[in-house]
Amino acid sequence: MNSLFVSLQSKFSKTFILIVCFHVFFWVSYFFFPLLQFWGMEEYHFPIKKLLLDIVFKLIVIYSVFLIGLPYIFRHKLYKKKWLYLLGIAILIFSAYLNCLFIDSFFTCNTCFNMFCITRRGVETFYLIVFFTLFFLFERFTAQEKEIEAAKTAQYQSELKSLKAQIHPHFIFNTLNAIYSHAIVENLDSKFSNLIFQFSDILKYVVYEGQVKEVALSRELEIIESYITLQSFRHEEHVIVQYTSEITNNRLYIAPLLLITFIENAFKHTGNLTGEQHPITIEIREHSNVLHFYCKNPYASKNDDILSSIRETESSENGIGLENTKKRLDILYPEKHHLHITKEASFFSVRLQIHLL
């Protein structure tokens, strides 16, 4: 019951209620303003029913644009297309024509369905669309500002947490390099020495390069390959990794430590399974500056609530989990990415597409 109350409270926030009140006030004013102009004129009978029908029609047109058309246009960046404006003019004229036809079907009169009516309805609808478009842009700008501010706060807190966890990183790197050098001098297993080097490289990447805005995609893939090698060595009795990568443009950049979150989650849940030879499939491909990432892993049947539980999982040393990764994608690649997480039979899969340019 408490969770339901919290859900309703978050859905009907103060901002949401204010927006709804604004819309209601606007349309009530739009209805009563013409009435006030002719208030007290007994010889004039204002056509209230005609006005109500006109408002009903405008509500359908305006909110089709406001709730469906504008979000679709900005999501796919169609506002850059010239044909969209020609289509908008055609739809505006057609809607004005339908408006007059709609009213004329209820009221048989000479002034309802003519060129003057179509022009007047078209101009009224045009100004309403412009007004609600500006309102939509204001809402969008305000929401983006809040997201950016929240991202800055989250990044600040993450950096503080990371700084607290970084106890003399130079000492750690120097120690690992010393162990690596010792392994080479003593002719120890080359696989062991390479694992030390890869671990040192990952640690350095997380502490230093992971703090910048973007890194070369090729560098990100190097770290992912090193991470897969380390995890494969750790779970070599339980896991078989099928990893493929295909990058055609080596000049692309990407935000660091985005993809590794999903890979870490795959190893975590697969490594907890009993038995041997559990497959993990990881595919990273780039085509026409679009990065395609796919990761599939098995999971235990007892984890039926995996979709909700993994959101709270801390996926790396710097505390970036799946939920934070989703937020980073929304902020860093707004309307330029598509993330699809599914649970099918006994497998868990992640598909991610990012437009890097």
Beta strands, then each sheet from edge to edge (+ up, - down):
strand 1: 215-216
strand 2: 239-246
strand 3: 253-254
strand 4: 278-287
strand 5: 290-298
strand 6: 337-344
strand 7: 347-355
sheet 1: 1+ 3-
sheet 2: 2+ 4+ 5- 7+ 6-
end
